[in-house]
Amino acid sequence: QVQLVESGGGLVQAGDSLRLSCAASERTFSASAMGWFRQAPGKEREFVASSLWSGVATEYTDSVKGRFTISRDNAKNAVSLQMTKLKPEDTAVYYCAASSSYLSTYSDASRYNYWGQGTQVTVSS
């Protein structure tokens, strides 16, 4: 059973930066891509960013483009989300996910097989 463990969440002020990390227990389950999603109170879970394990392609939701960067560390079976210029509307629980499907886009949460437990990010104004 693959396990994903997020870390790096916290309370920051608007304009600050934060780096989230997600460590996978193993690489051999043939995940094709890793993604980050977030869920704010009272809202549905939304796609944030994704990256193929190969790193060839990344994808971002419009609201984080230019501010967030997803990157992977294949040697550590890990993926990170560097968040800069944080805004109060970025406040949410952030989830790491892994997909074993081969798709043209990884923004659909239903296409992910494994999920982490989530890490809270709170941005104060």
Kinemage of the C-alpha trace (Angstrom):
@kinemage 1
@onewidth
@group {chain A} dominant
@subgroup {mainchain}
@vectorlist {calphas} color= white
{ca gln a 1} P 0.000 0.000 0.000
{ca val a 2} L 1.504 3.285 -1.086
{ca gln a 3} L 1.512 6.023 1.506
{ca leu a 4} L 1.878 9.728 0.850
{ca val a 5} L 2.920 12.032 3.660
{ca glu a 6} L 2.739 15.797 3.335
{ca ser a 7} L 4.706 18.268 5.388
{ca gly a 8} L 5.531 21.957 5.435
{ca gly a 9} L 2.185 23.579 6.089
{ca gly a 10} L 1.764 26.413 8.551
{ca leu a 11} L 0.597 29.928 9.273
{ca val a 12} L 2.135 32.707 7.208
{ca gln a 13} L 1.343 36.270 6.250
{ca ala a 14} L 0.191 37.453 2.857
{ca gly a 15} L 3.137 37.799 0.514
{ca asp a 16} L 5.190 35.143 2.281
{ca ser a 17} L 6.459 31.887 0.819
{ca leu a 18} L 5.991 28.305 1.935
{ca arg a 19} L 7.225 24.975 0.651
{ca leu a 20} L 5.157 21.819 0.896
{ca ser a 21} L 6.699 18.401 0.525
{ca cys a 22} L 5.154 15.021 -0.172
{ca ala a 23} L 7.066 11.825 0.397
{ca ala a 24} L 5.866 8.597 -1.183
{ca ser a 25} L 6.576 5.300 0.541
{ca glu a 26} L 7.633 3.716 -2.719
{ca arg a 27} L 8.050 4.432 -6.396
{ca thr a 28} L 7.354 0.955 -7.705
{ca phe a 29} L 3.607 1.336 -7.904
{ca ser a 30} L 4.151 2.941 -11.317
{ca ala a 31} L 2.619 6.288 -10.597
{ca ser a 32} L 2.629 8.352 -13.730
{ca ala a 33} L 2.028 11.694 -12.132
{ca met a 34} L 1.813 13.512 -8.836
{ca gly a 35} L -0.546 16.307 -8.031
{ca trp a 36} L -1.450 18.851 -5.389
{ca phe a 37} L -5.037 19.715 -4.528
{ca arg a 38} L -6.497 21.966 -1.876
{ca gln a 39} L -9.752 22.303 -0.040
{ca ala a 40} L -10.892 25.414 1.754
{ca pro a 41} L -13.647 25.327 4.392
{ca gly a 42} L -17.051 24.986 2.779
{ca lys a 43} L -15.585 24.511 -0.683
{ca glu a 44} L -14.911 21.568 -2.932
{ca arg a 45} L -11.459 20.150 -3.370
{ca glu a 46} L -9.711 21.891 -6.250
{ca phe a 47} L -6.741 21.135 -8.421
{ca val a 48} L -3.588 23.158 -7.801
{ca ala a 49} L -0.724 21.623 -9.771
{ca ser a 50} L 0.534 18.377 -11.240
{ca ser a 51} L 3.744 16.963 -12.621
{ca leu a 52} L 4.635 13.835 -14.502
{ca trp a 53} L 7.212 11.744 -12.664
{ca ser a 54} L 9.425 12.345 -15.658
{ca gly a 55} L 9.079 16.074 -15.057
{ca val a 56} L 8.408 16.636 -18.734
{ca ala a 57} L 5.065 18.271 -18.184
{ca thr a 58} L 3.591 20.345 -15.398
{ca glu a 59} L 0.153 21.827 -15.060
{ca tyr a 60} L -1.221 24.603 -12.842
{ca thr a 61} L -4.569 26.086 -12.089
{ca asp a 62} L -4.793 29.678 -13.288
{ca ser a 63} L -4.936 31.227 -9.836
{ca val a 64} L -1.467 29.954 -8.882
{ca lys a 65} L 0.387 30.327 -12.159
{ca gly a 66} L 3.518 32.372 -11.685
{ca arg a 67} L 3.366 31.936 -7.906
{ca phe a 68} L 3.523 28.182 -7.304
{ca thr a 69} L 6.043 25.695 -8.646
{ca ile a 70} L 5.744 21.923 -8.500
{ca ser a 71} L 8.907 19.861 -8.641
{ca arg a 72} L 9.832 16.253 -8.042
{ca asp a 73} L 12.788 14.504 -6.511
{ca asn a 74} L 12.825 11.071 -8.057
{ca ala a 75} L 15.667 9.860 -5.889
{ca lys a 76} L 13.595 10.560 -2.781
{ca asn a 77} L 10.230 9.581 -4.268
{ca ala a 78} L 9.067 13.033 -3.339
{ca val a 79} L 7.303 15.985 -4.849
{ca ser a 80} L 7.290 19.557 -3.587
{ca leu a 81} L 5.121 22.607 -4.039
{ca gln a 82} L 6.937 25.904 -3.681
{ca met a 83} L 4.396 28.623 -2.963
{ca thr a 84} L 5.309 32.294 -3.196
{ca lys a 85} L 3.368 35.548 -2.931
{ca leu a 86} L 0.761 33.766 -0.857
{ca lys a 87} L -2.685 35.276 -0.574
{ca pro a 88} L -5.398 34.781 2.039
{ca glu a 89} L -7.446 32.956 -0.588
{ca asp a 90} L -4.715 30.310 -0.730
{ca thr a 91} L -5.756 29.224 2.757
{ca ala a 92} L -6.791 25.565 2.611
{ca val a 93} L -5.809 22.044 3.460
{ca tyr a 94} L -3.364 20.933 0.800
{ca tyr a 95} L -3.320 17.330 -0.352
{ca cys a 96} L -0.723 15.403 -2.270
{ca ala a 97} L -1.961 12.709 -4.669
{ca ala a 98} L -0.563 10.109 -7.023
{ca ser a 99} L -2.052 8.852 -10.267
{ca ser a 100} L -1.228 5.660 -12.139
{ca ser a 101} L -3.185 6.708 -15.218
{ca tyr a 102} L -1.669 8.080 -18.386
{ca leu a 103} L -3.637 11.140 -19.312
{ca ser a 104} L -3.366 14.402 -21.149
{ca thr a 105} L -4.361 16.296 -18.016
{ca tyr a 106} L -4.221 15.510 -14.315
{ca ser a 107} L -6.573 18.157 -12.979
{ca asp a 108} L -9.368 15.685 -12.231
{ca ala a 109} L -9.178 14.427 -8.665
{ca ser a 110} L -11.042 11.241 -9.576
{ca arg a 111} L -8.055 10.085 -11.650
{ca tyr a 112} L -5.771 9.838 -8.621
{ca asn a 113} L -5.298 6.542 -6.813
{ca tyr a 114} L -3.536 7.602 -3.636
{ca trp a 115} L -3.898 10.574 -1.340
{ca gly a 116} L -2.014 12.021 1.581
{ca gln a 117} L -3.645 13.098 4.810
{ca gly a 118} L -3.344 16.797 4.043
{ca thr a 119} L -1.460 19.707 5.548
{ca gln a 120} L -2.988 23.014 6.616
{ca val a 121} L -1.859 26.243 5.015
{ca thr a 122} L -3.200 29.445 6.541
{ca val a 123} L -2.405 32.836 5.053
{ca ser a 124} L -3.285 35.852 7.155
{ca ser a 125} L -3.918 39.269 5.655
